[in-house]
Amino acid sequence: MNPRLIRLRDVPKYLGMDKNRFNAEVRPLLTEIPIGLRGVAFDRLELDAWVDDHIRRNGRSVKEKPWNDQSCPKASFGERDRMGSTSSTFTSRCSIGKGGFAALAERLIREKQSDG
């Protein structure tokens, strides 16, 4: 059973953010519910509604994300060396899995170098 009220100390973790971001960007938009003399809680349903609205305003389709590059070729495997190991060779755009993240990282590094 999920509690309806979530205490202040637990809300940032529930939302997947740090407490400073929560206090600056989200907390002012929510209703604070007093618990006892000094405790503060927030309604889980109101938190979920904030998340839904945030996703609606800021979310992007997976197809729009630059790290979803499917054009990276797979590794090609070289010949066995003297020790019997097989070396693998990746294109310069690929070094991890399908290469999406590696390609993005390489592109960002090139852009930063050309700016500097």
Backbone as a printed PyTorch tensor [residue, N CA C, xyz], in Angstrom:
tensor([[[  0.8370,  -1.1760,   0.0000],
         [  0.0000,   0.0000,   0.0000],
         [  0.8880,   1.2480,   0.0000]],

        [[  0.6400,   2.1570,  -0.9100],
         [  1.3820,   3.4100,  -0.9580],
         [  0.7040,   4.4400,  -0.0600]],

        [[  1.4760,   5.1460,   0.7620],
         [  0.8580,   6.1670,   1.6130],
         [  0.3330,   7.3280,   0.7670]],

        [[ -0.7450,   7.9200,   1.1980],
         [ -1.3150,   9.0660,   0.4820],
         [ -0.4780,  10.3100,   0.7270]],

        [[  0.0240,  10.4680,   1.9650],
         [  0.8520,  11.6260,   2.2990],
         [  2.3130,  11.2110,   2.3660]],

        [[  3.1540,  12.0200,   1.7570],
         [  4.5930,  11.7500,   1.7440],
         [  5.2850,  12.8900,   2.4640]],

        [[  6.1000,  12.5430,   3.4350],
         [  6.8020,  13.5670,   4.2270],
         [  7.8210,  14.3170,   3.3860]],

        [[  8.0800,  15.5520,   3.7940],
         [  8.9960,  16.4440,   3.0850],
         [ 10.3350,  15.7740,   2.8020]],

        [[ 10.9030,  15.0820,   3.7710],
         [ 12.2310,  14.4740,   3.5790],
         [ 12.2400,  13.4110,   2.4790]],

        [[ 11.0650,  12.8310,   2.1770],
         [ 10.9850,  11.7470,   1.1980],
         [ 10.5300,  12.1910,  -0.1900]],

        [[  9.9750,  13.3850,  -0.2890],
         [  9.3970,  13.8340,  -1.5570],
         [ 10.4390,  13.9630,  -2.6730]],

        [[ 11.6070,  14.5960,  -2.4460],
         [ 12.5730,  14.6930,  -3.5510],
         [ 12.9520,  13.3250,  -4.1220]],

        [[ 13.1620,  12.3500,  -3.2640],
         [ 13.4990,  11.0090,  -3.7360],
         [ 12.3270,  10.4140,  -4.5160]],

        [[ 11.1170,  10.6230,  -4.0430],
         [  9.9270,  10.1350,  -4.7480],
         [  9.8650,  10.7070,  -6.1590]],

        [[ 10.2400,  11.9850,  -6.3090],
         [ 10.2080,  12.6480,  -7.6130],
         [ 11.4770,  12.4220,  -8.4300]],

        [[ 12.5010,  11.8480,  -7.8080],
         [ 13.7480,  11.5830,  -8.5270],
         [ 14.5960,  12.8170,  -8.7240]],

        [[ 14.6190,  13.7000,  -7.7460],
         [ 15.4140,  14.9290,  -7.8600],
         [ 16.0310,  15.2590,  -6.5110]],

        [[ 16.9630,  16.2090,  -6.5040],
         [ 17.5690,  16.5990,  -5.2370],
         [ 16.6670,  17.6010,  -4.5160]],

        [[ 16.9100,  17.7750,  -3.2130],
         [ 16.0260,  18.6200,  -2.3970],
         [ 16.0810,  20.0850,  -2.8070]],

        [[ 17.2310,  20.5630,  -3.2850],
         [ 17.3190,  21.9630,  -3.6970],
         [ 16.4420,  22.2460,  -4.9130]],

        [[ 16.4730,  21.3440,  -5.8910],
         [ 15.6130,  21.5110,  -7.0750],
         [ 14.1460,  21.4290,  -6.6670]],

        [[ 13.8230,  20.4710,  -5.8030],
         [ 12.4440,  20.3530,  -5.3380],
         [ 11.9880,  21.6430,  -4.6620]],

        [[ 12.8000,  22.1500,  -3.7270],
         [ 12.4170,  23.3600,  -2.9940],
         [ 12.2740,  24.5790,  -3.9070]],

        [[ 13.1100,  24.6740,  -4.9320],
         [ 13.0870,  25.8360,  -5.8180],
         [ 11.9960,  25.7540,  -6.8770]],

        [[ 11.7910,  24.5770,  -7.4550],
         [ 10.9320,  24.4750,  -8.6370],
         [  9.5690,  23.8420,  -8.4020]],

        [[  9.4800,  22.9470,  -7.4410],
         [  8.2430,  22.1830,  -7.2970],
         [  7.4670,  22.5770,  -6.0480]],

        [[  8.1430,  22.6980,  -4.9430],
         [  7.4760,  22.9590,  -3.6640],
         [  6.5540,  24.1720,  -3.6920]],

        [[  6.9620,  25.2840,  -4.3170],
         [  6.0580,  26.4460,  -4.3250],
         [  4.7120,  26.1850,  -5.0170]],

        [[  4.6410,  25.1470,  -5.8450],
         [  3.4220,  24.8480,  -6.5940],
         [  2.4930,  23.8770,  -5.8680]],

        [[  2.9320,  23.3390,  -4.7330],
         [  2.1790,  22.2950,  -4.0420],
         [  1.5380,  22.7950,  -2.7570]],

        [[  0.5740,  22.0280,  -2.2910],
         [ -0.0860,  22.3050,  -1.0150],
         [  0.6730,  21.5860,   0.0900]],

        [[  1.1500,  22.3350,   1.0790],
         [  1.8300,  21.7320,   2.2300],
         [  0.7910,  21.3110,   3.2440]],

        [[  0.9460,  20.1140,   3.7800],
         [  0.0090,  19.5690,   4.7500],
         [  0.7480,  19.4030,   6.0730]],

        [[  0.3370,  20.1270,   7.1180],
         [  1.0180,  20.0020,   8.4190],
         [  0.7500,  18.6280,   9.0350]],

        [[  1.8170,  18.0620,   9.5980],
         [  1.7390,  16.7900,  10.3210],
         [  2.2930,  17.0700,  11.7220]],

        [[  1.4570,  17.0200,  12.7240],
         [  1.8920,  17.3290,  14.0780],
         [  2.2730,  18.7960,  14.2050]],

        [[  3.2360,  19.0930,  15.0850],
         [  3.6300,  20.4770,  15.3310],
         [  4.6160,  21.0050,  14.2950]],

        [[  5.5490,  20.1550,  13.8420],
         [  6.5940,  20.6500,  12.9320],
         [  6.6920,  19.8920,  11.6260]],

        [[  5.9920,  18.8100,  11.4860],
         [  6.0990,  17.9840,  10.2910],
         [  5.3350,  18.5730,   9.1020]],

        [[  5.8350,  18.2830,   7.9230],
         [  5.1970,  18.7250,   6.6840],
         [  5.1410,  17.5300,   5.7360]],

        [[  4.0110,  17.4060,   5.0660],
         [  3.8500,  16.3330,   4.0840],
         [  3.1930,  16.9140,   2.8360]],

        [[  3.1990,  16.0910,   1.7690],
         [  2.5870,  16.4860,   0.5050],
         [  1.7350,  15.3210,   0.0200]],

        [[  0.6540,  15.6550,  -0.6560],
         [ -0.2790,  14.6620,  -1.1790],
         [  0.3580,  13.9520,  -2.3780]],

        [[  0.4310,  12.6270,  -2.3160],
         [  1.0240,  11.8380,  -3.3940],
         [  0.3020,  12.0670,  -4.7130]],

        [[ -1.0140,  12.2230,  -4.6870],
         [ -1.7690,  12.4440,  -5.9170],
         [ -1.4290,  13.7960,  -6.5420]],

        [[ -1.1990,  14.8080,  -5.6950],
         [ -0.7930,  16.1150,  -6.2080],
         [  0.6160,  16.0410,  -6.7940]],

        [[  1.4950,  15.2780,  -6.1570],
         [  2.8430,  15.0760,  -6.6910],
         [  2.7790,  14.3640,  -8.0430]],

        [[  1.9520,  13.3370,  -8.1370],
         [  1.8070,  12.6120,  -9.3980],
         [  1.2480,  13.5170, -10.4920]],

        [[  0.3070,  14.3920, -10.1250],
         [ -0.2580,  15.3310, -11.0990],
         [  0.8190,  16.2980, -11.5810]],

        [[  1.7100,  16.7420, -10.6700],
         [  2.8040,  17.6260, -11.0770],
         [  3.7140,  16.9030, -12.0760]],

        [[  4.0360,  15.6420, -11.7880],
         [  4.8870,  14.8600, -12.6870],
         [  4.2310,  14.7270, -14.0560]],

        [[  2.9540,  14.3930, -14.0760],
         [  2.2390,  14.2550, -15.3550],
         [  2.2950,  15.5570, -16.1500]],

        [[  2.0720,  16.6830, -15.4760],
         [  2.1210,  17.9820, -16.1540],
         [  3.5350,  18.2950, -16.6430]],

        [[  4.5270,  17.9890, -15.8250],
         [  5.9230,  18.2350, -16.2020],
         [  6.2920,  17.4190, -17.4470]],

        [[  5.8830,  16.1720, -17.4800],
         [  6.1560,  15.3230, -18.6420],
         [  5.4450,  15.8800, -19.8680]],

        [[  4.1900,  16.2810, -19.7050],
         [  3.4260,  16.8100, -20.8280],
         [  4.0810,  18.0610, -21.4150]],

        [[  4.6090,  18.9270, -20.5470],
         [  5.2210,  20.1680, -21.0200],
         [  6.6540,  19.9950, -21.5050]],

        [[  7.4060,  19.0650, -20.9160],
         [  8.8460,  18.9830, -21.1730],
         [  9.3270,  17.6730, -21.7680]],

        [[  8.5100,  16.6560, -21.7640],
         [  8.9420,  15.3530, -22.2460],
         [  9.1320,  15.3400, -23.7570]],

        [[  9.9710,  14.4270, -24.2080],
         [ 10.2190,  14.2550, -25.6340],
         [ 10.0540,  12.7910, -25.9850]],

        [[  9.6890,  12.5570, -27.2110],
         [  9.5910,  11.1990, -27.7160],
         [ 10.9860,  10.6000, -27.7880]],

        [[ 11.0960,   9.3060, -27.6160],
         [ 12.3890,   8.6310, -27.7150],
         [ 13.0040,   8.8780, -29.0890]],

        [[ 12.1930,   8.9880, -30.1050],
         [ 12.6990,   9.2090, -31.4580],
         [ 13.4160,  10.5360, -31.5950]],

        [[ 13.1070,  11.5130, -30.7380],
         [ 13.7220,  12.8310, -30.8070],
         [ 15.0640,  12.9040, -30.0840]],

        [[ 15.3820,  11.9140, -29.2580],
         [ 16.5850,  11.9830, -28.4370],
         [ 17.8160,  11.6790, -29.2780]],

        [[ 18.8440,  12.5270, -29.1930],
         [ 20.0250,  12.3490, -30.0330],
         [ 20.8020,  11.0760, -29.7490]],

        [[ 20.6650,  10.4880, -28.5590],
         [ 21.4310,   9.2840, -28.2520],
         [ 20.7290,   8.0250, -28.7600]],

        [[ 19.6040,   8.1720, -29.4530],
         [ 18.9030,   7.0260, -29.9970],
         [ 19.3540,   6.7560, -31.4380]],

        [[ 20.6130,   6.9830, -31.7340],
         [ 21.1660,   6.8130, -33.0760],
         [ 21.3020,   5.3290, -33.3850]],

        [[ 20.5630,   4.8470, -34.3690],
         [ 20.6110,   3.4340, -34.7440],
         [ 21.5290,   3.1960, -35.9360]],

        [[ 22.2150,   4.2330, -36.4270],
         [ 23.0070,   4.1010, -37.6370],
         [ 24.4160,   3.5740, -37.3890]],

        [[ 24.7900,   3.3510, -36.1690],
         [ 26.1380,   2.9180, -35.8530],
         [ 26.3190,   1.4480, -36.1890]],

        [[ 27.3200,   1.0900, -36.9710],
         [ 27.5300,  -0.3130, -37.3090],
         [ 28.0280,  -1.1120, -36.1140]],

        [[ 27.7880,  -2.4050, -36.1580],
         [ 28.2550,  -3.2760, -35.0810],
         [ 29.7560,  -3.5020, -35.2060]],

        [[ 30.3220,  -4.0630, -34.1610],
         [ 31.7590,  -4.3140, -34.1370],
         [ 32.1590,  -5.3180, -35.2060]],

        [[ 33.3440,  -5.1410, -35.7210],
         [ 33.9080,  -6.1590, -36.6010],
         [ 35.0370,  -6.8190, -35.8350]],

        [[ 35.1600,  -8.1150, -35.9690],
         [ 36.1460,  -8.8240, -35.1730],
         [ 37.3710,  -9.1480, -36.0050]],

        [[ 38.5160,  -8.8760, -35.4320],
         [ 39.7760,  -9.0800, -36.1250],
         [ 40.2790, -10.5070, -35.9840]],

        [[ 41.5090, -10.7120, -36.3540],
         [ 42.1140, -12.0440, -36.2980],
         [ 42.6080, -12.3160, -34.8840]],

        [[ 42.8340, -13.5710, -34.6130],
         [ 43.3800, -13.9440, -33.3060],
         [ 44.8380, -13.5150, -33.2090]],

        [[ 45.2220, -13.0040, -32.0480],
         [ 46.6180, -12.6370, -31.8530],
         [ 47.4020, -13.8550, -31.3720]],

        [[ 48.6920, -13.6410, -31.0440],
         [ 49.5520, -14.7650, -30.6500],
         [ 49.0450, -15.4820, -29.4070]],

        [[ 48.3350, -14.7570, -28.5200],
         [ 47.8560, -15.3400, -27.2780],
         [ 46.5080, -16.0480, -27.4730]],

        [[ 45.9440, -15.9690, -28.6800],
         [ 44.6660, -16.6290, -28.9440],
         [ 43.4590, -15.7440, -28.7260]],

        [[ 43.6830, -14.4780, -28.3220],
         [ 42.5620, -13.5650, -28.1120],
         [ 42.1190, -12.9750, -29.4350]],

        [[ 40.8550, -12.6780, -29.5370],
         [ 40.3330, -12.0310, -30.7260],
         [ 40.1290, -10.5670, -30.4090]],

        [[ 40.7030,  -9.7060, -31.2320],
         [ 40.5090,  -8.2770, -31.0040],
         [ 39.2760,  -7.8180, -31.7560]],

        [[ 38.5990,  -6.8330, -31.1960],
         [ 37.4430,  -6.2800, -31.8960],
         [ 37.7590,  -4.8450, -32.2700]],

        [[ 37.2080,  -4.4100, -33.3890],
         [ 37.4420,  -3.0630, -33.8700],
         [ 36.1060,  -2.3890, -34.0780]],

        [[ 35.9630,  -1.1920, -33.5320],
         [ 34.7590,  -0.4090, -33.7140],
         [ 35.0930,   0.7710, -34.6020]],

        [[ 34.0920,   1.2790, -35.3020],
         [ 34.3230,   2.5110, -36.0480],
         [ 34.5470,   3.6200, -35.0440]],

        [[ 35.0360,   4.7560, -35.4860],
         [ 35.3180,   5.8540, -34.5610],
         [ 34.0640,   6.3680, -33.8780]],

        [[ 32.8860,   6.1020, -34.4460],
         [ 31.6440,   6.5580, -33.8410],
         [ 31.1020,   5.5770, -32.8180]],

        [[ 31.6610,   4.3870, -32.7310],
         [ 31.0680,   3.3720, -31.8740],
         [ 32.0720,   2.8150, -30.8860]],

        [[ 31.6430,   2.7090, -29.6400],
         [ 32.4480,   1.9720, -28.6930],
         [ 31.5950,   1.3400, -27.6160]],

        [[ 30.2850,   1.6520, -27.6000],
         [ 29.4060,   1.0740, -26.5990],
         [ 28.1500,   0.5800, -27.2870]],

        [[ 27.8310,  -0.6940, -27.1360],
         [ 26.5820,  -1.2430, -27.6360],
         [ 26.3220,  -0.8520, -29.0730]],

        [[ 25.1450,  -0.3230, -29.3180],
         [ 24.7740,   0.0960, -30.6590],
         [ 25.4370,   1.4220, -31.0140]],

        [[ 26.0990,   2.0390, -30.0680],
         [ 26.8680,   3.2430, -30.3610],
         [ 26.1380,   4.5360, -30.1270]],

        [[ 24.9040,   4.4850, -29.7000],
         [ 24.1520,   5.7240, -29.5180],
         [ 24.8280,   6.6830, -28.5560]],

        [[ 25.1160,   6.2330, -27.3520],
         [ 25.7300,   7.1080, -26.3630],
         [ 27.1350,   7.5140, -26.7800]],

        [[ 27.9020,   6.5460, -27.2800],
         [ 29.2760,   6.8390, -27.6950],
         [ 29.2940,   7.8550, -28.8260]],

        [[ 28.3820,   7.7110, -29.7790],
         [ 28.3210,   8.6510, -30.8990],
         [ 27.9630,  10.0450, -30.4100]],

        [[ 27.0170,  10.1260, -29.4890],
         [ 26.6320,  11.4230, -28.9400],
         [ 27.7950,  12.0580, -28.1980]],

        [[ 28.4870,  11.2880, -27.3590],
         [ 29.6160,  11.8170, -26.5960],
         [ 30.7080,  12.3200, -27.5320]],

        [[ 31.0050,  11.5460, -28.5700],
         [ 32.0370,  11.9590, -29.5220],
         [ 31.6370,  13.2440, -30.2410]],

        [[ 30.3590,  13.3260, -30.6360],
         [ 29.8850,  14.5260, -31.3280],
         [ 29.9870,  15.7520, -30.4190]],

        [[ 29.6090,  15.6020, -29.1550],
         [ 29.6770,  16.7250, -28.2220],
         [ 31.1210,  17.1660, -27.9850]],

        [[ 32.0270,  16.2100, -27.8970],
         [ 33.4490,  16.5430, -27.7220],
         [ 33.9610,  17.2990, -28.9320]],

        [[ 33.6250,  16.8350, -30.1310],
         [ 34.0530,  17.5430, -31.3640],
         [ 33.4940,  18.9580, -31.3960]],

        [[ 32.2190,  19.1220, -31.0380],
         [ 31.6030,  20.4480, -31.0520],
         [ 32.2960,  21.3630, -30.0410]],

        [[ 32.6010,  20.8400, -28.8710],
         [ 33.2630,  21.6470, -27.8450],
         [ 34.6540,  22.0500, -28.2970]],

        [[ 35.3830,  21.1320, -28.9320],
         [ 36.7210,  21.4410, -29.4300],
         [ 36.6770,  22.4800, -30.5360]],

        [[ 35.6760,  22.4080, -31.3910],
         [ 35.5940,  23.3850, -32.4890],
         [ 35.1620,  24.7590, -31.9710]],

        [[ 34.4600,  24.8060, -30.8300],
         [ 34.0740,  26.0860, -30.2420],
         [ 35.2430,  26.7590, -29.5340]],

        [[ 36.1840,  25.9570, -29.0240],
         [ 37.2610,  26.4710, -28.1810],
         [ 38.3910,  26.9410, -28.9790]]])
